[in-house]
Amino acid sequence: MFNQLKSLLWLRKRVIKSNKTIILQILLPLGFAFLYKHIYEIQGTLTNSMKVNLLGICLALSLSLSVGNPISTIVSEEKEKNILRTLLLSGVNSTNYILSVLFYPVLISLVMTTAIPRILELNIENNYSAYLIISLATSLVMMLINLFIGLISKTQVSAQVISVPVTMISMFIPMLSGISKGFDNVTKYSYMGLFTKSLHHLETFNWQDYYQSTFALVVWIVLLGFLILLQSNRMKNIK
C-alpha cells in the first residue's frame, strides 16, 4: 500500500514539474502579494487593516488558483486520457489515489498560509494557531471541490469551465463580506464563511463566536468527502 502511494506521489511530482501553467498558478498569488504591498507602500496607505484585507484577497486567490485549480486540471486530464480508470481497474486503491492528489496541494497551502503574511509583514502571532487551522480547513474544502469537479468532468476543458465560477466565488466572498446582512448570512454557511469572518476579527477571534460557520465548514468537508468516494467507486465499478 505504501509503495503504491509512493509511486502515485512520484507521478504527481512529475506532472506538476512538467506543467508550466500549474507552476505559474502556484507562484502568481505570491507575486500579487508582493505587488499589492509595494503599491500601497508607495501610496502610504499600507495600514494594518489594509494588510488584513490584502491577506484575505491573496490567500483566497492562492486557495483557488494554487491549491484548487491544479487538482481539477490533473484529475480531469487523467480521466480524459483514461489514465484514472486504468489506475483504478489495475488495483490502485481509491484512498491512495485521493491522498496522492491532495498531498502536494496540502504542502502548497502550508507554504501559502505562512508566506503571504510574511510578505505583507502582518503580525498574526497572537492567533496563529486559529489562523492556520481555519486556512488549512478551508483549503481542504477547495481541494475536495476541485477533486470532485475533476472526477465528474468528461474533459479537461469542461473541468476548467466548471472551476471558473468556483474560483470567482472563492475570491469575491472575502471581498464582498459586509455589504449587506443578507449576504453575510449566506457567507456564514458557505465554505469560505469561517475563513472570511475570522480573518477580519483575527485579533479577537474566539471559536465560540463562530460555531455556526465552523459546523458548516465541517459539513462541507464530510459531504464532499462522501461524494468523492462515491464517484471514485462508481468509476471503478463501470465495466
N, C-alpha and C positions, 0 to 999 in steps of 0.2 A: 504493500500500500504506500509506504514512504517512497520507494523507488519510482512508483507511478507518479506521485505528486512531484517528485524531484524532476522527472522528465518533462512534465507539463510546465513547470516553472521555467525550465531551460527554454522550452518552446516560446513561452510568453516573453522572455527576455530578448530572444532573437527578433520576435515580431516587433516589439517596441523600439529596439535599436535600429531596425531597418526601415521603420516608418517615420519619415521626417515630419509628417503632419502631426503625429502624436507627440513627438518631441517638442514641436513648436507650441502645441496646445498646453504642454506642461510648463514651458518657460514663459508664456505670454502673461499670466497673472502676476508673476514676479516683476516682469518688465513694466506692467501697468502701475504696480505699487511704487516702483522707483520713479516713474514718470509723474504720477499724481503728486507724490511727496515733493518732488523738485518744483513743480508748477506752483503749488500752494506756498512753498517756502519763498519763492521769488515774489509772490503776491503779498506775502506777510500775513497770510490767513490760516497758517497751519496750527490751529489751536488743538487742544486735547479732544474736544468734541468732534472736530473735523477729522482727526486721526481715527476716532472710533467709527465715523461714517465711512471713511476710506477702507478701514479694516473689513467692515460689513460688505462693501461693494467688491473689493478684491478677493476676499475669501469666498464669497458666493460665486464669483466668476471662476475661481480655482476649483471649487467643488463641482461645478457644472462642466467646465472646459477641460481641466487637467485630470480630474478623478473620474467623472461620469462618462463623458463622451467617448474616450478611448475604449471603454468596455463594450459599449453597444457597437462600435466600429469593428472591433476584433471579433466579437462573437457572431455578428451578422455576416461578416466575411467568411468565417469558418462554416457557418450554416449554408451560405450561398454556394460554397465550393464543396459541400457535403463532407467537410472535414469533421464537423461536430458530430454528425450522425455516425460516421465511421468510427470515431473515437468511442462513442457510447456503445455501439454494437460490438466493438472489439474487446469490451470488458473494462473500459475506463469507468471508474466509479463516478457517479454524478456529483457526489460531495467533493471528491478530489478535483473534478473539473471546475466546480464553483469556487473552491478555495484557491486554485491556481489563477483563476480570473481576477479574484479580489486581492491577491497577495500584494502585487506591485502598486495598485491604487491605494491600498492602505498605507504603504510606505510613503507614497507621494503626498497623501493627505496629512501625514505626520510632519513631513517637511514643510508643507504649505502653512499649516497652523502654527508652526514655530517660526518660519522665516518671515512671513508677512508682517507680524507685529514688530519684529526686529528691524525690518526695512523702514517701517513707519516710525520707529523709535517710540512705540507706545508701551507704557508700563502696565502690564496686566498681572503682575506677580501676586497681588492680593487675592485674586480669584482664578488663578491659573488652572487649578485642577478642574473647576467647573467649566471654564472656557474650553479646556482640552476635551473633556468628556462630551460636552454638547457638540463641539465641532466635529469630533470623530463619529459620534452617533448620527449626526446629520449627513456627514459624508458617506456613511454606510448606507443610509436610505438612498442617496443619489446613486451609489454603486448598484444597489439592488434594482432600482428603477431602470437604469440603463442596461443591466443584465437581462431583465425581463423584456425590455424593448428588443434587444439583440436576439433573444430566443424566439420571439413571436414574429419577427420581421423575416420576410422571404428573401430580401436582398439587402445589400449594404446601403443602397440609395434610400430604400424605404425606412431603414433604421435611422439614417441621418435626418430624414424629413420628420419623423416622429420625435426625434431628440430635440429639434429646434424649439418647439413650444415649451418643452420641459426646461430647457436652458433659459429661455426668456422668463418663464415664471420664477425660476430659482433666483435669477438676478434681480428681478423687479420687486419681489416681495419685500426684501430688506429696504429697498429704495423708497417704496410707497407706504411703508409702515407709518401709521399715524395720520393718514389723510382723512380717515373717517372711522366712526365707531363700528359701522357695519363691516368695513374691510378688515379692521382689527379682529373682529370676531371670527371671520373666515381664516385669517392668518393664524390665529391661535391654534386651530386644529389642522393646519397644513404641516407638511414635513419640514418646512422652514420656520414654523412658528416659534419653537423654543429658541432656536438659533437667533432669530430676529429680535425677540423680546429680551433675551438675556444679554445680548451684545450692547443694547442701548442702556442697560442698567447693570453693567458688569461689576462696578464697584460696590453696589449694594445688593448683589444677587443673593437670593435665598430660594432654595429648591421648593419650599412650601408655597411660595407665591406663584409658582408656575407648574403646579401639579397637573393641571388640565393639559397644558402643552406637552409636558413630559409624558403623560399617559398616551396622548395622541401620537407622539413620536415612536413609542414602544409598539403601539398598534400598527403603525406603518411598517416597522421592521418585521414584525411577526407575519403580517398579511402578505407582504412582498416575498418573504422567505418561503411561505407556503405556496404561493403562486409559481415561484421559480422551480421549486422541487416538483410540483405538479406538471409543469410544462416540460421539464427535462425528462421526467419519467414517461410522459406521453410520447415524446420524440423517440425515446429508446424502444418503446413497445410497438412503434409503427413498423410494419414489415415492408 
